Amino acid sequence: MMEQRVHDRGGWPDAGLIDRAEHTYAMWEKRTDAIRGLLGAKHIIRTDDLRRAIESIEPVKYERLSYYERWLVAVEALLVEKGFLTHEEVDRKMEEWQTCER
Amino acid sequence: MAAKFQPGDRVRIRVGSPPGHFRTPAYVQGKTGVVEVLHGAFPNPESLAHGGDGLPKQFLYLVRFDQTSVWPHYLTTLQDKLLIDIYEHWLEPA
């Protein structure tokens, strides 16, 4: 039996039924999709890069995150890996925004 | 470079879990199917996902399985098929 990784869900034990209910996307989810699209158009992140980065999320964290949260984590990891951003820059920006909202 | 398989050929999916990105789900590994379509040659996603150039290109096939051969407890219509794209380096003759 081969090792089955967390994203490889076909036949996953106790996976339960697929939720096929339609749902609307939040603005941050649409923005995440748009950012990924732009990074793809600029040849910065490939589809295969994104898949690999999503599959690399630690399994417990992977289970906790929603679909687009996984995208965000993966996009940040890839931008850091490719030298466009540092985690510190991302954290600093998030702190600035949280301060603005108070 | 010529494709190793043609439509109608019986193929077995290799079993493995290489450390990086790959597009062969666990549920078809070790299973035997039939080549339905030869799609052509494409850059290898296992290379593209890790900053590589995807070369040499890999032939990609649409492979057909009986659902009953993929899922041990498959209970509905016996004629149901699974169709899935698999790259050539994951295939061996069966």
N, CA and C atoms of all chains as a GROMACS GRO file, in nm:
protein
  588
    1MET      N    1   0.086  -0.121   0.000
    1MET     CA    2   0.000   0.000   0.000
    1MET      C    3   0.088   0.124   0.000
    2MET      N    4   0.063   0.216  -0.093
    2MET     CA    5   0.143   0.337  -0.100
    2MET      C    6   0.098   0.435   0.008
    3GLU      N    7   0.188   0.524   0.045
    3GLU     CA    8   0.152   0.629   0.139
    3GLU      C    9   0.053   0.725   0.072
    4GLN      N   10  -0.057   0.755   0.137
    4GLN     CA   11  -0.156   0.847   0.079
    4GLN      C   12  -0.149   0.981   0.151
    5ARG      N   13  -0.113   1.085   0.076
    5ARG     CA   14  -0.093   1.216   0.139
    5ARG      C   15  -0.225   1.289   0.157
    6VAL      N   16  -0.220   1.396   0.239
    6VAL     CA   17  -0.343   1.458   0.291
    6VAL      C   18  -0.433   1.513   0.180
    7HIS      N   19  -0.374   1.558   0.069
    7HIS     CA   20  -0.455   1.616  -0.038
    7HIS      C   21  -0.512   1.509  -0.131
    8ASP      N   22  -0.463   1.387  -0.119
    8ASP     CA   23  -0.498   1.280  -0.213
    8ASP      C   24  -0.619   1.206  -0.155
    9ARG      N   25  -0.741   1.260  -0.176
    9ARG     CA   26  -0.856   1.224  -0.094
    9ARG      C   27  -0.938   1.106  -0.146
   10GLY      N   28  -0.915   1.064  -0.271
   10GLY     CA   29  -0.999   0.956  -0.325
   10GLY      C   30  -0.991   0.831  -0.240
   11GLY      N   31  -1.105   0.785  -0.188
   11GLY     CA   32  -1.105   0.665  -0.105
   11GLY      C   33  -1.055   0.687   0.036
   12TRP      N   34  -1.040   0.814   0.074
   12TRP     CA   35  -0.992   0.849   0.208
   12TRP      C   36  -1.086   0.790   0.312
   13PRO      N   37  -1.034   0.718   0.411
   13PRO     CA   38  -1.124   0.658   0.511
   13PRO      C   39  -1.201   0.765   0.588
   14ASP      N   40  -1.327   0.743   0.609
   14ASP     CA   41  -1.412   0.832   0.690
   14ASP      C   42  -1.420   0.974   0.631
   15ALA      N   43  -1.399   0.989   0.502
   15ALA     CA   44  -1.404   1.123   0.443
   15ALA      C   45  -1.546   1.179   0.446
   16GLY      N   46  -1.646   1.093   0.449
   16GLY     CA   47  -1.784   1.140   0.449
   16GLY      C   48  -1.828   1.183   0.310
   17LEU      N   49  -1.950   1.235   0.303
   17LEU     CA   50  -2.005   1.275   0.174
   17LEU      C   51  -1.949   1.410   0.132
   18ILE      N   52  -1.943   1.432   0.001
   18ILE     CA   53  -1.901   1.562  -0.051
   18ILE      C   54  -2.014   1.661  -0.033
   19ASP      N   55  -1.981   1.780   0.021
   19ASP     CA   56  -2.081   1.887   0.034
   19ASP      C   57  -2.099   1.951  -0.103
   20ARG      N   58  -2.213   1.925  -0.166
   20ARG     CA   59  -2.234   1.977  -0.301
   20ARG      C   60  -2.320   2.102  -0.302
   21ALA      N   61  -2.344   2.159  -0.184
   21ALA     CA   62  -2.426   2.280  -0.176
   21ALA      C   63  -2.352   2.397  -0.242
   22GLU      N   64  -2.426   2.479  -0.318
   22GLU     CA   65  -2.367   2.600  -0.377
   22GLU      C   66  -2.344   2.702  -0.266
   23HIS      N   67  -2.239   2.781  -0.280
   23HIS     CA   68  -2.217   2.886  -0.182
   23HIS      C   69  -2.155   3.006  -0.252
   24THR      N   70  -2.174   3.122  -0.189
   24THR     CA   71  -2.116   3.243  -0.248
   24THR      C   72  -1.975   3.263  -0.192
   25TYR      N   73  -1.892   3.330  -0.269
   25TYR     CA   74  -1.756   3.355  -0.226
   25TYR      C   75  -1.746   3.490  -0.157
   26ALA      N   76  -1.667   3.494  -0.050
   26ALA     CA   77  -1.640   3.620   0.018
   26ALA      C   78  -1.543   3.702  -0.068
   27MET      N   79  -1.540   3.835  -0.043
   27MET     CA   80  -1.452   3.921  -0.123
   27MET      C   81  -1.306   3.878  -0.113
   28TRP      N   82  -1.262   3.837   0.008
   28TRP     CA   83  -1.121   3.798   0.021
   28TRP      C   84  -1.091   3.672  -0.061
   29GLU      N   85  -1.192   3.586  -0.079
   29GLU     CA   86  -1.170   3.466  -0.160
   29GLU      C   87  -1.158   3.504  -0.308
   30LYS      N   88  -1.241   3.598  -0.352
   30LYS     CA   89  -1.231   3.645  -0.491
   30LYS      C   90  -1.096   3.714  -0.515
   31ARG      N   91  -1.054   3.791  -0.413
   31ARG     CA   92  -0.925   3.861  -0.427
   31ARG      C   93  -0.809   3.760  -0.433
   32THR      N   94  -0.821   3.655  -0.352
   32THR     CA   95  -0.716   3.552  -0.353
   32THR      C   96  -0.707   3.489  -0.492
   33ASP      N   97  -0.822   3.462  -0.550
   33ASP     CA   98  -0.825   3.404  -0.684
   33ASP      C   99  -0.763   3.500  -0.785
   34ALA      N  100  -0.798   3.630  -0.770
   34ALA     CA  101  -0.747   3.731  -0.863
   34ALA      C  102  -0.594   3.746  -0.851
   35ILE      N  103  -0.545   3.745  -0.727
   35ILE     CA  104  -0.400   3.758  -0.705
   35ILE      C  105  -0.327   3.641  -0.770
   36ARG      N  106  -0.380   3.521  -0.751
   36ARG     CA  107  -0.318   3.401  -0.811
   36ARG      C  108  -0.318   3.414  -0.965
   37GLY      N  109  -0.431   3.466  -1.017
   37GLY     CA  110  -0.440   3.484  -1.162
   37GLY      C  111  -0.335   3.581  -1.214
   38LEU      N  112  -0.316   3.692  -1.141
   38LEU     CA  113  -0.216   3.791  -1.181
   38LEU      C  114  -0.075   3.733  -1.172
   39LEU      N  115  -0.048   3.661  -1.063
   39LEU     CA  116   0.087   3.603  -1.048
   39LEU      C  117   0.113   3.499  -1.156
   40GLY      N  118   0.008   3.431  -1.200
   40GLY     CA  119   0.022   3.336  -1.311
   40GLY      C  120   0.049   3.410  -1.442
   41ALA      N  121  -0.029   3.517  -1.466
   41ALA     CA  122  -0.014   3.593  -1.591
   41ALA      C  123   0.126   3.654  -1.601
   42LYS      N  124   0.184   3.686  -1.486
   42LYS     CA  125   0.318   3.746  -1.485
   42LYS      C  126   0.428   3.639  -1.475
   43HIS      N  127   0.390   3.513  -1.489
   43HIS     CA  128   0.484   3.401  -1.488
   43HIS      C  129   0.564   3.393  -1.358
   44ILE      N  130   0.500   3.432  -1.248
   44ILE     CA  131   0.568   3.425  -1.118
   44ILE      C  132   0.531   3.296  -1.047
   45ILE      N  133   0.402   3.257  -1.055
   45ILE     CA  134   0.358   3.131  -0.993
   45ILE      C  135   0.286   3.047  -1.098
   46ARG      N  136   0.334   2.924  -1.117
   46ARG     CA  137   0.267   2.831  -1.209
   46ARG      C  138   0.160   2.752  -1.132
   47THR      N  139   0.065   2.699  -1.208
   47THR     CA  140  -0.037   2.611  -1.147
   47THR      C  141   0.030   2.498  -1.070
   48ASP      N  142   0.136   2.441  -1.129
   48ASP     CA  143   0.204   2.327  -1.065
   48ASP      C  144   0.275   2.369  -0.936
   49ASP      N  145   0.329   2.495  -0.936
   49ASP     CA  146   0.388   2.550  -0.814
   49ASP      C  147   0.282   2.555  -0.703
   50LEU      N  148   0.165   2.610  -0.740
   50LEU     CA  149   0.059   2.628  -0.641
   50LEU      C  150   0.016   2.493  -0.584
   51ARG      N  151  -0.002   2.395  -0.672
   51ARG     CA  152  -0.042   2.262  -0.625
   51ARG      C  153   0.062   2.205  -0.529
   52ARG      N  154   0.189   2.216  -0.567
   52ARG     CA  155   0.296   2.162  -0.482
   52ARG      C  156   0.297   2.232  -0.347
   53ALA      N  157   0.279   2.366  -0.348
   53ALA     CA  158   0.283   2.441  -0.222
   53ALA      C  159   0.163   2.404  -0.134
   54ILE      N  160   0.046   2.386  -0.196
   54ILE     CA  161  -0.073   2.346  -0.118
   54ILE      C  162  -0.050   2.207  -0.058
   55GLU      N  163   0.005   2.117  -0.139
   55GLU     CA  164   0.027   1.980  -0.093
   55GLU      C  165   0.135   1.973   0.016
   56SER      N  166   0.216   2.080   0.026
   56SER     CA  167   0.324   2.083   0.125
   56SER      C  168   0.278   2.136   0.260
   57ILE      N  169   0.153   2.185   0.267
   57ILE     CA  170   0.104   2.235   0.396
   57ILE      C  171   0.097   2.119   0.494
   58GLU      N  172   0.143   2.143   0.613
   58GLU     CA  173   0.147   2.038   0.717
   58GLU      C  174   0.005   1.983   0.737
   59PRO      N  175  -0.010   1.849   0.743
   59PRO     CA  176  -0.144   1.788   0.736
   59PRO      C  177  -0.247   1.841   0.836
   60VAL      N  178  -0.208   1.865   0.961
   60VAL     CA  179  -0.307   1.914   1.059
   60VAL      C  180  -0.358   2.053   1.018
   61LYS      N  181  -0.263   2.136   0.973
   61LYS     CA  182  -0.300   2.271   0.928
   61LYS      C  183  -0.385   2.262   0.802
   62TYR      N  184  -0.349   2.173   0.711
   62TYR     CA  185  -0.424   2.154   0.586
   62TYR      C  186  -0.571   2.126   0.616
   63GLU      N  187  -0.596   2.039   0.714
   63GLU     CA  188  -0.734   2.002   0.749
   63GLU      C  189  -0.810   2.120   0.808
   64ARG      N  190  -0.738   2.209   0.876
   64ARG     CA  191  -0.802   2.321   0.944
   64ARG      C  192  -0.838   2.433   0.847
   65LEU      N  193  -0.764   2.446   0.739
   65LEU     CA  194  -0.781   2.559   0.647
   65LEU      C  195  -0.892   2.532   0.545
   66SER      N  196  -0.959   2.639   0.505
   66SER     CA  197  -1.057   2.629   0.396
   66SER      C  198  -0.982   2.631   0.262
   67TYR      N  199  -1.056   2.611   0.156
   67TYR     CA  200  -0.997   2.603   0.022
   67TYR      C  201  -0.908   2.724  -0.010
   68TYR      N  202  -0.965   2.844   0.000
   68TYR     CA  203  -0.887   2.963  -0.037
   68TYR      C  204  -0.786   3.002   0.070
   69GLU      N  205  -0.808   2.961   0.193
   69GLU     CA  206  -0.703   2.981   0.294
   69GLU      C  207  -0.579   2.901   0.255
   70ARG      N  208  -0.598   2.782   0.202
   70ARG     CA  209  -0.483   2.703   0.154
   70ARG      C  210  -0.412   2.777   0.040
   71TRP      N  211  -0.491   2.836  -0.050
   71TRP     CA  212  -0.431   2.913  -0.159
   71TRP      C  213  -0.345   3.026  -0.104
   72LEU      N  214  -0.400   3.099  -0.006
   72LEU     CA  215  -0.326   3.213   0.051
   72LEU      C  216  -0.195   3.168   0.114
   73VAL      N  217  -0.201   3.062   0.194
   73VAL     CA  218  -0.080   3.009   0.258
   73VAL      C  219   0.022   2.969   0.152
   74ALA      N  220  -0.027   2.905   0.046
   74ALA     CA  221   0.063   2.857  -0.060
   74ALA      C  222   0.123   2.973  -0.138
   75VAL      N  223   0.041   3.074  -0.169
   75VAL     CA  224   0.091   3.190  -0.244
   75VAL      C  225   0.198   3.263  -0.163
   76GLU      N  226   0.171   3.282  -0.033
   76GLU     CA  227   0.271   3.349   0.052
   76GLU      C  228   0.401   3.267   0.054
   77ALA      N  229   0.389   3.135   0.074
   77ALA     CA  230   0.509   3.050   0.080
   77ALA      C  231   0.589   3.060  -0.050
   78LEU      N  232   0.518   3.061  -0.164
   78LEU     CA  233   0.588   3.067  -0.293
   78LEU      C  234   0.654   3.202  -0.316
   79LEU      N  235   0.586   3.312  -0.276
   79LEU     CA  236   0.645   3.445  -0.295
   79LEU      C  237   0.769   3.462  -0.208
   80VAL      N  238   0.766   3.400  -0.089
   80VAL     CA  239   0.885   3.404  -0.002
   80VAL      C  240   0.996   3.318  -0.064
   81GLU      N  241   0.958   3.198  -0.107
   81GLU     CA  242   1.055   3.105  -0.167
   81GLU      C  243   1.125   3.166  -0.288
   82LYS      N  244   1.048   3.240  -0.368
   82LYS     CA  245   1.102   3.297  -0.491
   82LYS      C  246   1.166   3.434  -0.469
   83GLY      N  247   1.164   3.481  -0.341
   83GLY     CA  248   1.238   3.602  -0.308
   83GLY      C  249   1.163   3.733  -0.333
   84PHE      N  250   1.030   3.727  -0.354
   84PHE     CA  251   0.954   3.850  -0.377
   84PHE      C  252   0.913   3.918  -0.247
   85LEU      N  253   0.893   3.838  -0.142
   85LEU     CA  254   0.848   3.891  -0.013
   85LEU      C  255   0.921   3.815   0.097
   86THR      N  256   0.919   3.874   0.218
   86THR     CA  257   0.960   3.797   0.336
   86THR      C  258   0.837   3.780   0.426
   87HIS      N  259   0.839   3.677   0.510
   87HIS     CA  260   0.728   3.658   0.604
   87HIS      C  261   0.713   3.781   0.694
   88GLU      N  262   0.829   3.843   0.728
   88GLU     CA  263   0.824   3.960   0.815
   88GLU      C  264   0.748   4.074   0.748
   89GLU      N  265   0.770   4.093   0.618
   89GLU     CA  266   0.698   4.199   0.546
   89GLU      C  267   0.548   4.174   0.546
   90VAL      N  268   0.510   4.048   0.528
   90VAL     CA  269   0.368   4.014   0.526
   90VAL      C  270   0.307   4.039   0.665
   91ASP      N  271   0.379   3.992   0.769
   91ASP     CA  272   0.328   4.009   0.906
   91ASP      C  273   0.316   4.158   0.941
   92ARG      N  274   0.416   4.236   0.901
   92ARG     CA  275   0.414   4.379   0.932
   92ARG      C  276   0.292   4.445   0.866
   93LYS      N  277   0.266   4.410   0.740
   93LYS     CA  278   0.153   4.468   0.667
   93LYS      C  279   0.021   4.430   0.736
   94MET      N  280   0.012   4.307   0.780
   94MET     CA  281  -0.111   4.263   0.846
   94MET      C  282  -0.132   4.338   0.977
   95GLU      N  283  -0.022   4.362   1.048
   95GLU     CA  284  -0.034   4.440   1.173
   95GLU      C  285  -0.081   4.582   1.144
   96GLU      N  286  -0.027   4.642   1.036
   96GLU     CA  287  -0.069   4.778   0.998
   96GLU      C  288  -0.219   4.782   0.973
   97TRP      N  289  -0.268   4.685   0.900
   97TRP     CA  290  -0.411   4.683   0.866
   97TRP      C  291  -0.496   4.660   0.988
   98GLN      N  292  -0.449   4.571   1.076
   98GLN     CA  293  -0.527   4.546   1.198
   98GLN      C  294  -0.532   4.671   1.284
   99THR      N  295  -0.422   4.748   1.287
   99THR     CA  296  -0.419   4.873   1.362
   99THR      C  297  -0.518   4.972   1.302
  100CYS      N  298  -0.523   4.980   1.170
  100CYS     CA  299  -0.614   5.072   1.102
  100CYS      C  300  -0.760   5.041   1.134
  101GLU      N  301  -0.789   4.913   1.151
  101GLU     CA  302  -0.929   4.873   1.169
  101GLU      C  303  -0.980   4.901   1.310
  102ARG      N  304  -0.886   4.921   1.403
  102ARG     CA  305  -0.930   4.941   1.541
  102ARG      C  306  -0.996   5.078   1.558
  103MET      N  307   1.084   1.101  -3.036
  103MET     CA  308   1.037   1.020  -2.923
  103MET      C  309   0.898   0.965  -2.955
  104ALA      N  310   0.882   0.835  -2.941
  104ALA     CA  311   0.753   0.773  -2.972
  104ALA      C  312   0.684   0.733  -2.843
  105ALA      N  313   0.551   0.738  -2.848
  105ALA     CA  314   0.472   0.697  -2.731
  105ALA      C  315   0.487   0.547  -2.711
  106LYS      N  316   0.498   0.504  -2.585
  106LYS     CA  317   0.514   0.361  -2.556
  106LYS      C  318   0.384   0.285  -2.570
  107PHE      N  319   0.273   0.353  -2.554
  107PHE     CA  320   0.143   0.284  -2.552
  107PHE      C  321   0.049   0.346  -2.654
  108GLN      N  322  -0.048   0.265  -2.696
  108GLN     CA  323  -0.149   0.308  -2.792
  108GLN      C  324  -0.287   0.275  -2.736
  109PRO      N  325  -0.391   0.343  -2.787
  109PRO     CA  326  -0.526   0.309  -2.740
  109PRO      C  327  -0.552   0.159  -2.753
  110GLY      N  328  -0.612   0.103  -2.650
  110GLY     CA  329  -0.639  -0.041  -2.646
  110GLY      C  330  -0.538  -0.121  -2.566
  111ASP      N  331  -0.419  -0.061  -2.542
  111ASP     CA  332  -0.317  -0.134  -2.465
  111ASP      C  333  -0.358  -0.143  -2.318
  112ARG      N  334  -0.331  -0.259  -2.258
  112ARG     CA  335  -0.353  -0.275  -2.114
  112ARG      C  336  -0.231  -0.224  -2.039
  113VAL      N  337  -0.256  -0.143  -1.936
  113VAL     CA  338  -0.146  -0.083  -1.859
  113VAL      C  339  -0.173  -0.096  -1.710
  114ARG      N  340  -0.062  -0.106  -1.636
  114ARG     CA  341  -0.071  -0.106  -1.491
  114ARG      C  342  -0.010   0.023  -1.440
  115ILE      N  343  -0.076   0.084  -1.340
  115ILE     CA  344  -0.025   0.210  -1.285
  115ILE      C  345   0.080   0.176  -1.179
  116ARG      N  346   0.194   0.240  -1.192
  116ARG     CA  347   0.302   0.216  -1.094
  116ARG      C  348   0.259   0.260  -0.954
  117VAL      N  349   0.322   0.199  -0.856
  117VAL     CA  350   0.296   0.232  -0.716
  117VAL      C  351   0.414   0.314  -0.664
  118GLY      N  352   0.383   0.429  -0.607
  118GLY     CA  353   0.492   0.508  -0.553
  118GLY      C  354   0.443   0.638  -0.494
  119SER      N  355   0.526   0.697  -0.410
  119SER     CA  356   0.493   0.826  -0.351
  119SER      C  357   0.620   0.910  -0.346
  120PRO      N  358   0.665   0.957  -0.464
  120PRO     CA  359   0.788   1.038  -0.467
  120PRO      C  360   0.771   1.162  -0.380
  121PRO      N  361   0.882   1.219  -0.332
  121PRO     CA  362   0.872   1.326  -0.232
  121PRO      C  363   0.804   1.452  -0.282
  122GLY      N  364   0.808   1.482  -0.409
  122GLY     CA  365   0.752   1.608  -0.457
  122GLY      C  366   0.609   1.595  -0.507
  123HIS      N  367   0.574   1.687  -0.599
  123HIS     CA  368   0.439   1.689  -0.656
  123HIS      C  369   0.425   1.582  -0.765
  124PHE      N  370   0.316   1.508  -0.762
  124PHE     CA  371   0.284   1.416  -0.872
  124PHE      C  372   0.133   1.407  -0.884
  125ARG      N  373   0.088   1.363  -1.001
  125ARG     CA  374  -0.055   1.373  -1.033
  125ARG      C  375  -0.118   1.235  -1.055
  126THR      N  376  -0.069   1.136  -0.983
  126THR     CA  377  -0.124   1.000  -0.994
  126THR      C  378  -0.183   0.962  -0.859
  127PRO      N  379  -0.317   0.972  -0.845
  127PRO     CA  380  -0.375   0.949  -0.712
  127PRO      C  381  -0.354   0.807  -0.662
  128ALA      N  382  -0.350   0.794  -0.530
  128ALA     CA  383  -0.325   0.664  -0.468
  128ALA      C  384  -0.427   0.559  -0.512
  129TYR      N  385  -0.552   0.603  -0.535
  129TYR     CA  386  -0.656   0.502  -0.559
  129TYR      C  387  -0.643   0.429  -0.692
  130VAL      N  388  -0.561   0.480  -0.785
  130VAL     CA  389  -0.539   0.404  -0.909
  130VAL      C  390  -0.404   0.331  -0.910
  131GLN      N  391  -0.320   0.361  -0.813
  131GLN     CA  392  -0.188   0.298  -0.814
  131GLN      C  393  -0.199   0.147  -0.795
  132GLY      N  394  -0.126   0.073  -0.877
  132GLY     CA  395  -0.131  -0.072  -0.872
  132GLY      C  396  -0.248  -0.132  -0.948
  133LYS      N  397  -0.337  -0.048  -1.002
  133LYS     CA  398  -0.455  -0.098  -1.073
  133LYS      C  399  -0.425  -0.111  -1.222
  134THR      N  400  -0.499  -0.201  -1.288
  134THR     CA  401  -0.481  -0.224  -1.431
  134THR      C  402  -0.598  -0.166  -1.509
  135GLY      N  403  -0.565  -0.090  -1.614
  135GLY     CA  404  -0.667  -0.029  -1.699
  135GLY      C  405  -0.629  -0.042  -1.845
  136VAL      N  406  -0.702   0.031  -1.929
  136VAL     CA  407  -0.681   0.026  -2.074
  136VAL      C  408  -0.664   0.168  -2.125
  137VAL      N  409  -0.564   0.188  -2.213
  137VAL     CA  410  -0.544   0.320  -2.272
  137VAL      C  411  -0.664   0.352  -2.362
  138GLU      N  412  -0.728   0.466  -2.334
  138GLU     CA  413  -0.844   0.510  -2.414
  138GLU      C  414  -0.797   0.609  -2.521
  139VAL      N  415  -0.714   0.706  -2.482
  139VAL     CA  416  -0.671   0.812  -2.573
  139VAL      C  417  -0.525   0.845  -2.542
  140LEU      N  418  -0.447   0.868  -2.646
  140LEU     CA  419  -0.313   0.927  -2.629
  140LEU      C  420  -0.328   1.077  -2.652
  141HIS      N  421  -0.315   1.157  -2.546
  141HIS     CA  422  -0.340   1.301  -2.559
  141HIS      C  423  -0.226   1.372  -2.631
  142GLY      N  424  -0.102   1.322  -2.619
  142GLY     CA  425   0.014   1.392  -2.672
  142GLY      C  426   0.119   1.406  -2.564
  143ALA      N  427   0.224   1.484  -2.592
  143ALA     CA  428   0.333   1.501  -2.496
  143ALA      C  429   0.325   1.640  -2.434
  144PHE      N  430   0.347   1.647  -2.304
  144PHE     CA  431   0.333   1.773  -2.230
  144PHE      C  432   0.449   1.787  -2.131
  145PRO      N  433   0.484   1.913  -2.096
  145PRO     CA  434   0.586   1.933  -1.994
  145PRO      C  435   0.549   1.857  -1.866
  146ASN      N  436   0.647   1.799  -1.804
  146ASN     CA  437   0.624   1.713  -1.688
  146ASN      C  438   0.593   1.798  -1.563
  147PRO      N  439   0.471   1.785  -1.509
  147PRO     CA  440   0.434   1.868  -1.393
  147PRO      C  441   0.520   1.840  -1.270
  148GLU      N  442   0.580   1.722  -1.263
  148GLU     CA  443   0.664   1.689  -1.148
  148GLU      C  444   0.791   1.775  -1.148
  149SER      N  445   0.830   1.821  -1.267
  149SER     CA  446   0.942   1.914  -1.280
  149SER      C  447   0.893   2.058  -1.267
  150LEU      N  448   0.783   2.091  -1.336
  150LEU     CA  449   0.731   2.229  -1.333
  150LEU      C  450   0.700   2.274  -1.191
  151ALA      N  451   0.651   2.184  -1.108
  151ALA     CA  452   0.608   2.220  -0.972
  151ALA      C  453   0.725   2.258  -0.884
  152HIS      N  454   0.847   2.224  -0.928
  152HIS     CA  455   0.965   2.251  -0.845
  152HIS      C  456   1.064   2.341  -0.917
  153GLY      N  457   1.011   2.428  -1.004
  153GLY     CA  458   1.095   2.526  -1.070
  153GLY      C  459   1.167   2.475  -1.193
  154GLY      N  460   1.141   2.351  -1.233
  154GLY     CA  461   1.208   2.294  -1.350
  154GLY      C  462   1.144   2.337  -1.481
  155ASP      N  463   1.204   2.292  -1.592
  155ASP     CA  464   1.153   2.332  -1.724
  155ASP      C  465   1.052   2.231  -1.780
  156GLY      N  466   1.026   2.123  -1.707
  156GLY     CA  467   0.926   2.026  -1.752
  156GLY      C  468   0.975   1.932  -1.861
  157LEU      N  469   1.105   1.942  -1.895
  157LEU     CA  470   1.159   1.860  -2.003
  157LEU      C  471   1.239   1.742  -1.948
  158PRO      N  472   1.243   1.628  -2.014
  158PRO     CA  473   1.172   1.601  -2.140
  158PRO      C  474   1.021   1.593  -2.118
  159LYS      N  475   0.947   1.630  -2.223
  159LYS     CA  476   0.802   1.617  -2.216
  159LYS      C  477   0.764   1.471  -2.193
  160GLN      N  478   0.650   1.453  -2.130
  160GLN     CA  479   0.600   1.318  -2.103
  160GLN      C  480   0.470   1.297  -2.181
  161PHE      N  481   0.454   1.179  -2.237
  161PHE     CA  482   0.326   1.148  -2.300
  161PHE      C  483   0.219   1.134  -2.192
  162LEU      N  484   0.101   1.185  -2.224
  162LEU     CA  485  -0.013   1.180  -2.132
  162LEU      C  486  -0.125   1.098  -2.196
  163TYR      N  487  -0.179   1.007  -2.118
  163TYR     CA  488  -0.283   0.916  -2.168
  163TYR      C  489  -0.410   0.929  -2.085
  164LEU      N  490  -0.523   0.912  -2.153
  164LEU     CA  491  -0.649   0.890  -2.081
  164LEU      C  492  -0.661   0.740  -2.061
  165VAL      N  493  -0.668   0.697  -1.936
  165VAL     CA  494  -0.672   0.554  -1.905
  165VAL      C  495  -0.809   0.520  -1.846
  166ARG      N  496  -0.864   0.408  -1.893
  166ARG     CA  497  -0.999   0.365  -1.852
  166ARG      C  498  -0.990   0.245  -1.757
  167PHE      N  499  -1.064   0.252  -1.650
  167PHE     CA  500  -1.072   0.141  -1.554
  167PHE      C  501  -1.218   0.104  -1.533
  168ASP      N  502  -1.243  -0.023  -1.505
  168ASP     CA  503  -1.372  -0.061  -1.450
  168ASP      C  504  -1.376  -0.013  -1.306
  169GLN      N  505  -1.484   0.056  -1.268
  169GLN     CA  506  -1.493   0.105  -1.129
  169GLN      C  507  -1.480  -0.011  -1.030
  170THR      N  508  -1.532  -0.126  -1.070
  170THR     CA  509  -1.527  -0.241  -0.978
  170THR      C  510  -1.383  -0.288  -0.954
  171SER      N  511  -1.291  -0.253  -1.047
  171SER     CA  512  -1.152  -0.294  -1.026
  171SER      C  513  -1.076  -0.191  -0.943
  172VAL      N  514  -1.133  -0.070  -0.933
  172VAL     CA  515  -1.066   0.036  -0.857
  172VAL      C  516  -1.112   0.035  -0.711
  173TRP      N  517  -1.243   0.016  -0.693
  173TRP     CA  518  -1.301   0.024  -0.558
  173TRP      C  519  -1.349  -0.115  -0.518
  174PRO      N  520  -1.290  -0.174  -0.414
  174PRO     CA  521  -1.323  -0.313  -0.379
  174PRO      C  522  -1.469  -0.333  -0.340
  175HIS      N  523  -1.534  -0.228  -0.290
  175HIS     CA  524  -1.673  -0.245  -0.244
  175HIS      C  525  -1.771  -0.169  -0.333
  176TYR      N  526  -1.733  -0.150  -0.459
  176TYR     CA  527  -1.818  -0.075  -0.552
  176TYR      C  528  -1.945  -0.154  -0.579
  177LEU      N  529  -2.060  -0.092  -0.552
  177LEU     CA  530  -2.184  -0.170  -0.548
  177LEU      C  531  -2.281  -0.144  -0.663
  178THR      N  532  -2.267  -0.030  -0.731
  178THR     CA  533  -2.369   0.000  -0.832
  178THR      C  534  -2.331  -0.060  -0.967
  179THR      N  535  -2.380   0.001  -1.075
  179THR     CA  536  -2.372  -0.059  -1.208
  179THR      C  537  -2.232  -0.113  -1.243
  180LEU      N  538  -2.226  -0.235  -1.281
  180LEU     CA  539  -2.098  -0.298  -1.311
  180LEU      C  540  -2.029  -0.237  -1.432
  181GLN      N  541  -2.107  -0.168  -1.520
  181GLN     CA  542  -2.047  -0.111  -1.642
  181GLN      C  543  -1.981   0.024  -1.615
  182ASP      N  544  -1.992   0.080  -1.494
  182ASP     CA  545  -1.935   0.212  -1.468
  182ASP      C  546  -1.784   0.212  -1.491
  183LYS      N  547  -1.736   0.321  -1.551
  183LYS     CA  548  -1.593   0.333  -1.580
  183LYS      C  549  -1.534   0.454  -1.508
  184LEU      N  550  -1.405   0.446  -1.479
  184LEU     CA  551  -1.326   0.560  -1.433
  184LEU      C  552  -1.233   0.598  -1.547
  185LEU      N  553  -1.231   0.728  -1.584
  185LEU     CA  554  -1.141   0.778  -1.688
  185LEU      C  555  -1.049   0.881  -1.624
  186ILE      N  556  -0.919   0.862  -1.638
  186ILE     CA  557  -0.825   0.950  -1.568
  186ILE      C  558  -0.700   0.970  -1.651
  187ASP      N  559  -0.645   1.092  -1.649
  187ASP     CA  560  -0.523   1.124  -1.723
  187ASP      C  561  -0.401   1.081  -1.641
  188ILE      N  562  -0.313   1.003  -1.704
  188ILE     CA  563  -0.193   0.954  -1.637
  188ILE      C  564  -0.072   0.974  -1.729
  189TYR      N  565   0.037   1.023  -1.673
  189TYR     CA  566   0.160   1.041  -1.751
  189TYR      C  567   0.232   0.908  -1.772
  190GLU      N  568   0.306   0.902  -1.884
  190GLU     CA  569   0.364   0.775  -1.929
  190GLU      C  570   0.458   0.710  -1.828
  191HIS      N  571   0.535   0.792  -1.754
  191HIS     CA  572   0.634   0.732  -1.662
  191HIS      C  573   0.566   0.664  -1.543
  192TRP      N  574   0.435   0.678  -1.531
  192TRP     CA  575   0.360   0.608  -1.426
  192TRP      C  576   0.299   0.478  -1.478
  193LEU      N  577   0.320   0.448  -1.607
  193LEU     CA  578   0.255   0.330  -1.668
  193LEU      C  579   0.356   0.221  -1.699
  194GLU      N  580   0.311   0.096  -1.684
  194GLU     CA  581   0.390  -0.017  -1.733
  194GLU      C  582   0.294  -0.114  -1.803
  195PRO      N  583   0.346  -0.195  -1.896
  195PRO     CA  584   0.258  -0.286  -1.970
  195PRO      C  585   0.192  -0.386  -1.875
  196ALA      N  586   0.069  -0.422  -1.903
  196ALA     CA  587  -0.001  -0.520  -1.819
  196ALA      C  588  -0.056  -0.634  -1.906
   0.00000   0.00000   0.00000
